[in-house]
Protein backbone atom coordinates (compact mmCIF):
# COMPACT_ATOMS: atom_id res chain seq x y z
CA UNK A 1 0.00 0.00 0.00
CA UNK A 2 2.76 2.44 0.94
CA UNK A 3 4.73 1.60 -2.23
CA UNK A 4 1.61 2.22 -4.32
CA UNK A 5 1.14 5.65 -2.74
CA UNK A 6 4.78 6.57 -3.36
CA UNK A 7 4.53 5.39 -6.97
CA UNK A 8 1.36 7.41 -7.59
CA UNK A 9 2.93 10.46 -5.92
CA UNK A 10 5.97 10.25 -8.21
CA UNK A 11 3.77 9.96 -11.29
CA UNK A 12 1.73 12.97 -10.17
CA UNK A 13 4.83 15.12 -9.57
CA UNK A 14 6.45 14.00 -12.85
CA UNK A 15 3.32 14.88 -14.82
CA UNK A 16 3.01 18.37 -13.40
CA UNK A 17 6.63 19.39 -13.94
CA UNK A 18 6.48 18.74 -17.72
CA UNK A 19 5.54 22.26 -18.79
CA UNK A 20 3.44 25.21 -17.81
CA UNK A 21 0.39 26.30 -19.79
CA UNK A 22 2.28 29.21 -21.35
CA UNK A 23 5.26 27.11 -22.46
CA UNK A 24 3.56 23.90 -23.66
CA UNK A 25 2.64 25.08 -27.18
CA UNK A 26 6.22 26.19 -27.82
CA UNK A 27 7.67 22.89 -26.61
CA UNK A 28 5.02 20.79 -28.34
CA UNK A 29 5.69 22.27 -31.76
CA UNK A 30 9.46 22.52 -31.31
CA UNK A 31 9.52 26.30 -31.15
CA UNK A 32 11.55 27.65 -28.25
CA UNK A 33 11.52 31.33 -29.28
CA UNK A 34 8.37 33.25 -28.43
CA UNK A 35 6.84 35.86 -30.68
CA UNK A 36 7.70 39.48 -29.95
CA UNK A 37 5.08 41.61 -28.22
CA UNK A 38 3.83 44.79 -29.86
CA UNK A 39 0.99 47.30 -29.76
CA UNK A 40 0.38 50.40 -27.67
CA UNK A 41 0.05 48.37 -24.45
CA UNK A 42 2.26 45.47 -25.61
CA UNK A 43 -0.88 43.31 -25.83
CA UNK A 44 -0.31 42.08 -29.38
CA UNK A 45 2.09 39.74 -31.16
CA UNK A 46 4.20 40.26 -34.27
CA UNK A 47 2.76 37.94 -36.91
CA UNK A 48 4.82 39.18 -39.85
CA UNK A 49 7.43 41.79 -40.67
CA UNK A 50 5.88 45.13 -39.54
CA UNK A 51 2.47 43.54 -38.77
CA UNK A 52 1.12 43.49 -35.21
CA UNK A 53 -2.11 41.71 -34.23
CA UNK A 54 -4.02 42.28 -31.01
CA UNK A 55 -7.27 40.63 -29.95
CA UNK A 56 -9.21 43.27 -31.91
CA UNK A 57 -7.30 43.90 -35.15
CA UNK A 58 -4.04 43.75 -37.09
CA UNK A 59 -2.11 46.86 -38.05
CA UNK A 60 1.27 48.03 -39.26
CA UNK A 61 3.71 48.48 -36.39
CA UNK A 62 7.37 49.46 -36.68
CA UNK A 63 8.18 47.59 -33.45
CA UNK A 64 7.72 44.36 -35.45
CA UNK A 65 10.54 45.31 -37.82
CA UNK A 66 13.48 42.95 -37.26
CA UNK A 67 11.55 41.25 -34.43
CA UNK A 68 10.87 37.58 -33.74
CA UNK A 69 7.62 36.90 -35.58
CA UNK A 70 5.20 34.04 -35.19
CA UNK A 71 4.97 31.73 -38.16
CA UNK A 72 1.93 33.06 -40.01
CA UNK A 73 -1.20 30.98 -40.15
CA UNK A 74 -3.44 32.45 -42.80
CA UNK A 75 -7.24 32.57 -42.52
CA UNK A 76 -10.07 34.31 -44.41
CA UNK A 77 -12.75 36.66 -43.07
CA UNK A 78 -15.38 38.04 -45.43
CA UNK A 79 -13.04 37.56 -48.38
CA UNK A 80 -10.10 39.31 -46.67
CA UNK A 81 -6.88 37.56 -45.74
CA UNK A 82 -6.08 37.52 -42.04
CA UNK A 83 -3.82 35.88 -39.47
CA UNK A 84 -4.69 33.31 -36.80
CA UNK A 85 -3.62 35.02 -33.58
CA UNK A 86 -5.12 32.46 -31.18
CA UNK A 87 -7.05 29.21 -31.34
CA UNK A 88 -10.31 29.95 -33.20
CA UNK A 89 -9.45 33.67 -33.63
CA UNK A 90 -8.73 35.24 -37.02
CA UNK A 91 -7.80 38.92 -37.45
CA UNK A 92 -7.62 41.09 -40.55
CA UNK A 93 -6.51 44.71 -40.67
CA UNK A 94 -10.09 45.77 -39.93
CA UNK A 95 -11.47 43.34 -37.33
CA UNK A 96 -11.15 39.99 -35.53
CA UNK A 97 -13.68 37.18 -35.51
CA UNK A 98 -13.97 33.55 -34.40
CA UNK A 99 -12.80 31.21 -37.13
CA UNK A 100 -12.54 27.45 -36.70
CA UNK A 101 -9.84 27.20 -39.38
CA UNK A 102 -7.50 28.60 -36.73
CA UNK A 103 -7.85 25.54 -34.49
N, C-alpha and C positions, 0 to 999 in steps of 0.2 A: 504494500500500500504506500509506504513512504517513498520507495523508488519510483512508483508511478507518479506521485505528486511532483517529485523532483524532475522527472522526465517531462511532464506537462508544463512545468514552470520554465524549463529551458527552451522548450518549443515556443512558448508564449513570448519570452524575452527575445529570442532570435527572430521571430516574425515581426516584432515591433521596431527593431533596430534597422531593418532593411532600408527604408527611406521615408522621408517626410512627405506630406501631401504636395508641397511646393517643389520638391526635387524629383519625385517619381517620374513625371513625364520626360524629363531630360535624361534620366538614366535609362528609362525603358526604350527610348528611341535612339540611344547612343549619342545624344547631344549634351555635352557638358557645359557649353557656353550659353548663357541666357541672353535673350534679346535685350537690347538697350531700351531704357525708358525714355519717354519723350512727352511732349504736351506741356501746357501751361502749368499744370500741377503735377507733372511727371506721372500721370495716370494712364498713359498710353504706351504702346510698344512700337518700335520701328519694324515695319513689315517689308520695306524695300528702301532703296537708296532715296533719301529725302521724303519718305512717306511715313507719317505717323498715324496710327489708328487708336482711338479711344473707344469707350463703350458706346459712344453716340455717333461718331463719324470718323472718316479718314481725311487727312489734309497734308499739304506740303509743309515740311518742318526741316529747317536747316540743321537741327540737332541730330538728325538721322543721317547726315552726310558723314561718311567714313565711320559709321557706327556698326556694331554687331546687329545684324538684322535677322529676323525670324525667316525661315524658309517660307516663301509665299505659298499659301493654299488659296487658289482662286475659286470664287463662287460668283453666281449671277443673282442680281436683284432687279426686277423690272427691266430686264434687258441691259443693265449696266454691269460692268465687271467690278467685282469687289474682292476683299480679302477676308478669309476666315480668321477672326481675332480671338475666338474662344470656341469651345464646343457648342455647336448649334447657333453661332452668331456670325453673320456676314455683314461687313460694312463697305459701303461705297464712299465716294467723296461727299455725298449728300446726306446719307442716313444709314442706320444699322437696323437689321431685322433678323429674327430667327430664321435659320436656314438649316435643314437637316443634312444638306450636303457637306456641312462642316463638322459632322460627327466623326 
